[in-house]
Amino acid sequence: MAHSHFPRHDFGEDRSPRRRARVITACVLAAVLAGAASYAVWLTATGSGEPATAKKGPTVANGSVVAAPVVTPKMKEVSFWKPATKVKVQRHSDNVPLELGTRFTVSRNGWVAGIRFYKASGETGRHTGSLWDSDGNQLAKVTFAEETATGWQEAHFDEPAMVAADHVYTVSYHSENGVYVGKPRATSLRSGPLMSEAAKTGVYRYGKGGGFPTKWNPKNYNYYVDVIYRWLDGGPEPTPTPAKPTPTPSKTPSKSPTPKPKPPVVARTGNCPAFPTPSCTGVPAGKKLRALASNMSGDTYRVTKAGTVLDGVHVSGTLLITAANVTVRNSLIDGDVKNEYDRKIYPFTISDSTIGPESGCDSTPGLWNAEFTATGVHIRNHVDGVSVSGDNVKVRDSFIILCSHSGDHSDGIQTVGRGDGLIFDHNTVDQSDAPDHTAPVFLVDPSTGVSVTNNLLIGGTYTIRLRASEGTVAKNNLVANKSWDYGPSDSDCGTTDWSGNKLVTVNSQYRVTSTVGSLACEG
């Protein structure tokens, strides 16, 4: 692999002060920003800006009038962990400068007041903390002071930064020495309106001076970076003003590799030959598509009705499925497709559809989470094709072509935690355009009922890596000869039913031109 280091030692509304029918008065914002009070008072004004008169309540028997009660919302604060939480996880020493972070969302508009991180024993030097939006804009920054030798460190921004519901943010800290704690197979976190996702929870970035961390370990590490989040409970929500911060440049600009030209995208034109290709997977040629405008943050389209059928649609970004038994077919999704939301999985099927941008390289997995069936799908220009973090995933008759950025660990299909009942049958995975890679098949988490059969596989450090559990099946797969870095197989042969796998030569149309020989299990 071109990159030897990674954090794992395994592999709007205008807010200008003009008059409105109802406003949040300055005293409320002052209370919020100062963070000193547990309660804030909401005041209302008439359209002229004058104090509103109290509305009369019902007249009782003695003729007296009961005034309407004043609404007094409470300021609340949560984090993922309590400051007293003991963190007993592995300590890592990369010994290079790096930024470590946690990705999160909130379900209510509010504020981020500061950051905590758990300091590993032996870590030294000063640390800075940052809040980023999903585009890499730095919304706030702080330097940690009076640190202890180890344990939780806490710092508050000079002014809390407003965050909007259903948007993705990242809190991170920078270490010049690269000593930190990390735990693999992170599960989703939730504390009140504050939540993280089960996949791509922890993120990192190498380099002096830090910067926006976007890379993530295939094992989905948690680096114990916490967010101090506040919101008003029981009153109107604040409306964040869209920020236009200037991103802080890294002191050492990273070099972007020159992308390898991609072959033109071929629309599906007919039946597949022996193995899936771009011309027999994805959106059928001539299919008229209906554009779906985003209905969530950014360019995300969210499905919320059970039993929805999306046939012949075009989603310009992410397709987020949050209802059961959704069907997607004959469609084009320029981003990714996922079905986990608020720690719940929503079953769906997808067929004869194209996932991924026409050009560029998307760092998110193309198709991910659990409880889905994919057939005849064309996944393109994603670092990872399919990412599995739960049970009952079936991928058949599909074509996956991958890409990578410097330091990535591209996979065709990967598990992030346990994934029972995983079937990967009759697919083509081409990793030849992803120089920073792990494997076309990377299934190494304890799982049962894993079956990898009848696939054409190209590339990887090792092409097939199977270390799941007893009963794993690997049969009749073809591996392009000498397309790997180190070998065609790195698998647990003692727990894998291995037979009929072969080494072959393949032409540019993914047709097998010759058989080199049988492929024995190695590991």
RADA-V124882 format. One record per residue. RES is the residue in three letters. PHI is phi in whole degrees, -180 to 180 (NA if undefined). OMEGA is omega as a letter, one per 30 degrees, with the letter a starting at -180 (none if undefined). NEAR is the number of other ideal C-beta (glycine too) atoms within 12 Angstrom. Layout:
((RES PHI OMEGA NEAR) (RES PHI OMEGA NEAR))
//
This chain:
((MET NA a 24) (ALA -70 a 21) (HIS -120 a 25) (SER -92 a 16) (HIS -105 l 25) (PHE -163 a 36) (PRO -67 l 44) (ARG -173 l 30) (HIS -106 l 18) (ASP -113 l 21) (PHE -43 none 26) (GLY NA a 15) (GLU -106 l 18) (ASP -68 a 12) (ARG -102 l 19) (SER -65 a 9) (PRO -81 l 13) (ARG -86 a 12) (ARG -78 l 13) (ARG -138 l 20) (ALA -62 l 14) (ARG -142 a 18) (VAL -135 l 28) (ILE -87 a 29) (THR -74 a 23) (ALA -60 a 17) (CYS -66 l 17) (VAL -67 a 29) (LEU -62 l 27) (ALA -62 l 18) (ALA -65 a 29) (VAL -66 a 38) (LEU -68 l 25) (ALA -70 l 21) (GLY 69 a 25) (ALA -94 a 16) (ALA -105 l 22) (SER -87 a 18) (TYR -130 l 21) (ALA -131 a 34) (VAL -108 l 25) (TRP -94 l 29) (LEU -110 l 25) (THR -116 l 25) (ALA -136 l 21) (THR -77 l 15) (GLY -58 l 13) (SER -85 a 10) (GLY 91 l 17) (GLU -80 l 12) (PRO -58 a 12) (ALA -78 l 20) (THR -78 a 11) (ALA -68 l 13) (LYS -78 a 13) (LYS -79 l 12) (GLY -91 a 12) (PRO -67 l 12) (THR -83 a 11) (VAL -93 a 10) (ALA -59 a 7) (ASN -85 l 7) (GLY 85 l 8) (SER -76 a 11) (VAL -115 l 13) (VAL -98 l 15) (ALA -76 l 14) (ALA -65 a 14) (PRO -68 l 10) (VAL -81 l 16) (VAL -77 a 19) (THR -123 a 19) (PRO -69 a 28) (LYS -103 l 20) (MET -84 l 33) (LYS -119 a 29) (GLU -139 l 31) (VAL -139 l 29) (SER -144 l 34) (PHE -72 a 37) (TRP -126 l 26) (LYS -83 a 17) (PRO -58 l 20) (ALA -88 a 12) (THR -64 l 17) (LYS -87 a 14) (VAL -104 a 30) (LYS -115 l 13) (VAL -133 a 22) (GLN -67 l 23) (ARG -94 a 24) (HIS -120 l 34) (SER -127 l 22) (ASP -84 l 29) (ASN 60 l 17) (VAL -140 l 25) (PRO -63 l 29) (LEU -156 l 39) (GLU -111 l 45) (LEU -123 a 50) (GLY -148 l 46) (THR -128 l 48) (ARG -89 a 44) (PHE -150 l 45) (THR -133 l 39) (VAL -131 a 38) (SER -96 l 24) (ARG -135 l 31) (ASN -59 a 32) (GLY -171 a 38) (TRP -137 l 42) (VAL -102 a 47) (ALA -89 a 37) (GLY -179 a 37) (ILE -138 l 44) (ARG -123 l 37) (PHE -144 l 46) (TYR -92 a 41) (LYS -88 a 33) (ALA -75 l 34) (SER -63 a 20) (GLY 93 l 18) (GLU -77 a 33) (THR -130 l 19) (GLY 89 l 19) (ARG -84 a 21) (HIS -131 l 39) (THR -119 l 32) (GLY -122 a 42) (SER -140 l 43) (LEU -118 a 45) (TRP -124 l 41) (ASP -89 a 32) (SER -70 l 29) (ASP -91 l 22) (GLY 88 l 28) (ASN -78 l 24) (GLN -84 a 34) (LEU -87 l 39) (ALA -162 l 35) (LYS -147 a 34) (VAL -149 l 33) (THR -105 l 22) (PHE -73 l 28) (ALA -127 l 15) (GLU 52 l 11) (GLU -71 l 25) (THR -93 a 19) (ALA -65 l 14) (THR -155 l 21) (GLY 97 a 23) (TRP -71 l 31) (GLN -114 a 33) (GLU -134 l 32) (ALA -145 a 33) (HIS -111 l 30) (PHE -67 l 31) (ASP -58 l 15) (GLU -135 l 21) (PRO -57 a 34) (ALA -98 l 40) (MET -74 l 38) (VAL -129 a 43) (ALA -106 l 33) (ALA -62 l 25) (ASP 67 l 28) (HIS -108 a 32) (VAL -96 l 34) (TYR -129 l 44) (THR -134 l 45) (VAL -106 a 52) (SER -147 l 45) (TYR -132 a 50) (HIS -111 l 42) (SER -120 l 45) (GLU -83 a 25) (ASN -107 l 22) (GLY 73 l 34) (VAL -109 a 30) (TYR -156 l 44) (VAL -107 l 33) (GLY -158 l 40) (LYS -129 a 27) (PRO -77 l 29) (ARG 56 l 28) (ALA -64 l 32) (THR -98 a 25) (SER -66 a 32) (LEU -114 l 30) (ARG -151 l 24) (SER -148 a 25) (GLY 61 l 21) (PRO -79 a 28) (LEU -94 a 35) (MET -151 l 32) (SER -118 l 39) (GLU -99 a 40) (ALA -72 l 34) (ALA -110 a 43) (LYS 58 a 41) (THR -73 l 43) (GLY -95 a 50) (VAL -131 a 44) (TYR -150 l 45) (ARG -155 l 39) (TYR -91 l 32) (GLY 135 l 29) (LYS -65 a 21) (GLY 92 l 22) (GLY 77 a 35) (GLY 143 a 35) (PHE -69 a 36) (PRO -83 a 39) (THR -128 a 31) (LYS -78 l 41) (TRP -143 a 42) (ASN -82 l 39) (PRO -55 l 40) (LYS -83 l 35) (ASN 54 a 41) (TYR -77 l 39) (ASN -108 a 43) (TYR -103 l 51) (TYR 56 l 43) (VAL -110 a 52) (ASP -113 a 40) (VAL -117 l 50) (ILE -99 a 39) (TYR -114 l 43) (ARG -126 l 40) (TRP -152 l 36) (LEU -94 a 33) (ASP -105 l 23) (GLY 102 l 19) (GLY -144 l 29) (PRO -60 l 24) (GLU -83 l 26) (PRO -68 l 34) (THR -109 a 20) (PRO -63 l 29) (THR -82 l 19) (PRO -55 a 19) (ALA -86 l 23) (LYS -128 a 12) (PRO -73 l 20) (THR -92 a 12) (PRO -58 l 19) (THR -79 a 23) (PRO -71 l 15) (SER -70 l 22) (LYS -64 l 14) (THR -120 a 15) (PRO -57 l 11) (SER -80 a 23) (LYS -91 l 12) (SER -93 l 12) (PRO -67 l 19) (THR -72 a 9) (PRO -65 l 17) (LYS -76 a 17) (PRO -56 l 9) (LYS -94 l 23) (PRO -66 l 20) (PRO -60 l 11) (VAL -72 a 25) (VAL -102 l 25) (ALA -69 a 24) (ARG -61 a 31) (THR -122 a 19) (GLY -177 a 16) (ASN -76 a 15) (CYS -76 l 30) (PRO -74 a 23) (ALA -63 a 23) (PHE -132 a 36) (PRO -60 l 39) (THR -136 l 34) (PRO -61 a 38) (SER -81 a 28) (CYS -128 l 30) (THR -131 l 44) (GLY 83 a 43) (VAL -66 l 39) (PRO -62 l 28) (ALA -59 l 20) (GLY 82 a 11) (LYS -68 l 22) (LYS -81 a 15) (LEU -109 l 26) (ARG -107 a 16) (ALA -72 l 19) (LEU -107 l 29) (ALA -72 l 15) (SER -61 l 21) (ASN -127 l 21) (MET -142 a 27) (SER -62 l 28) (GLY 63 a 22) (ASP -109 a 26) (THR -88 l 32) (TYR -108 a 36) (ARG -108 l 31) (VAL -95 a 35) (THR -121 a 17) (LYS -109 l 17) (ALA -62 l 16) (GLY 80 l 17) (THR -60 l 25) (VAL -116 l 21) (LEU -105 a 34) (ASP -124 l 25) (GLY 71 l 22) (VAL -114 l 32) (HIS -124 l 30) (VAL -108 a 39) (SER -80 l 23) (GLY -142 a 31) (THR -81 l 40) (LEU -103 a 44) (LEU -107 a 40) (ILE -100 a 42) (THR -127 l 30) (ALA -148 a 23) (ALA -79 l 22) (ASN 58 l 20) (VAL -84 l 34) (THR -119 l 29) (VAL -122 l 41) (ARG -151 l 30) (ASN 51 a 32) (SER -130 l 39) (LEU -121 l 41) (ILE -119 a 47) (ASP -76 l 36) (GLY -108 a 36) (ASP -120 l 39) (VAL -124 a 47) (LYS -144 a 45) (ASN -137 l 43) (GLU -114 l 36) (TYR -151 l 30) (ASP 54 l 23) (ARG 66 l 22) (LYS -121 l 22) (ILE -109 a 30) (TYR -121 a 32) (PRO -61 l 27) (PHE -157 l 39) (THR -126 l 35) (ILE -139 a 48) (SER -147 l 34) (ASP 47 a 35) (SER -134 l 42) (THR -109 a 47) (ILE -120 l 47) (GLY 124 a 44) (PRO -72 l 29) (GLU -70 l 26) (SER -145 a 17) (GLY 85 a 19) (CYS -147 a 32) (ASP -88 a 35) (SER -76 l 36) (THR -82 l 42) (PRO -61 l 44) (GLY -71 a 48) (LEU -138 a 51) (TRP -153 l 48) (ASN 99 a 42) (ALA -157 l 35) (GLU 57 l 30) (PHE -141 l 42) (THR -124 l 32) (ALA -122 a 47) (THR -137 l 29) (GLY 65 a 38) (VAL -95 l 45) (HIS -111 l 45) (ILE -103 a 47) (ARG -134 l 42) (ASN 54 l 39) (HIS -120 l 46) (VAL -65 l 45) (ASP -119 a 51) (GLY -78 a 51) (VAL -126 l 51) (SER -120 a 48) (VAL -110 l 49) (SER -131 l 42) (GLY 178 a 33) (ASP -95 l 25) (ASN 58 l 27) (VAL -106 l 42) (LYS -131 l 35) (VAL -125 a 47) (ARG -136 l 33) (ASP 52 a 34) (SER -120 a 46) (PHE -120 a 46) (ILE -127 l 53) (ILE -121 a 44) (LEU -109 l 47) (CYS -138 l 39) (SER -159 l 38) (HIS -107 l 32) (SER -59 l 31) (GLY 90 l 33) (ASP -74 l 33) (HIS -133 a 44) (SER -63 l 48) (ASP -135 l 48) (GLY -73 l 52) (ILE -137 a 51) (GLN -140 l 50) (THR -106 l 48) (VAL -125 a 42) (GLY 95 a 36) (ARG -67 l 28) (GLY -147 a 42) (ASP -77 l 27) (GLY 70 a 24) (LEU -89 l 44) (ILE -121 l 34) (PHE -126 a 49) (ASP -131 l 31) (HIS 56 l 33) (ASN -125 l 43) (THR -113 l 49) (VAL -121 l 50) (ASP -115 a 41) (GLN -109 a 43) (SER -68 l 32) (ASP -98 l 28) (ALA -123 a 43) (PRO -65 l 29) (ASP -99 a 31) (HIS -140 l 44) (THR -114 a 46) (ALA -161 l 45) (PRO -60 l 46) (VAL -124 a 52) (PHE -129 a 47) (LEU -121 a 47) (VAL -125 l 38) (ASP -93 a 33) (PRO -57 a 21) (SER -151 l 37) (THR -120 l 22) (GLY 70 l 25) (VAL -89 a 44) (SER -133 l 34) (VAL -123 a 47) (THR -139 l 31) (ASN 60 a 28) (ASN -104 l 44) (LEU -106 a 48) (LEU -125 a 51) (ILE -135 l 42) (GLY 106 l 42) (GLY 99 l 42) (THR -65 l 32) (TYR -120 a 34) (THR -73 l 45) (ILE -115 l 55) (ARG -126 a 43) (LEU -122 l 47) (ARG -141 a 31) (ALA -83 a 38) (SER -150 l 24) (GLU -54 l 17) (GLY 97 l 21) (THR -67 a 39) (VAL -116 l 33) (ALA -136 a 43) (LYS -135 l 26) (ASN 58 l 26) (ASN -91 l 42) (LEU -111 a 42) (VAL -114 l 44) (ALA -64 a 38) (ASN -60 l 25) (LYS 61 l 19) (SER -88 a 33) (TRP -95 l 31) (ASP -87 a 22) (TYR -118 a 21) (GLY 177 a 24) (PRO -80 a 41) (SER -146 l 35) (ASP -142 a 28) (SER -134 l 36) (ASP -85 a 27) (CYS -69 a 21) (GLY -72 a 16) (THR -113 a 24) (THR -117 l 34) (ASP -81 a 25) (TRP -112 l 29) (SER -163 l 18) (GLY 71 l 20) (ASN -85 a 37) (LYS -139 l 31) (LEU -97 a 29) (VAL -139 l 32) (THR -106 a 22) (VAL -136 l 32) (ASN -92 a 17) (SER -69 l 14) (GLN -98 l 22) (TYR 64 l 35) (ARG -100 l 21) (VAL -73 a 24) (THR -101 l 16) (SER -165 l 15) (THR -105 a 18) (VAL -82 a 20) (GLY 164 l 15) (SER -74 l 20) (LEU -113 l 32) (ALA -83 l 21) (CYS -73 l 31) (GLU -132 l 23) (GLY -175 none 23))
//
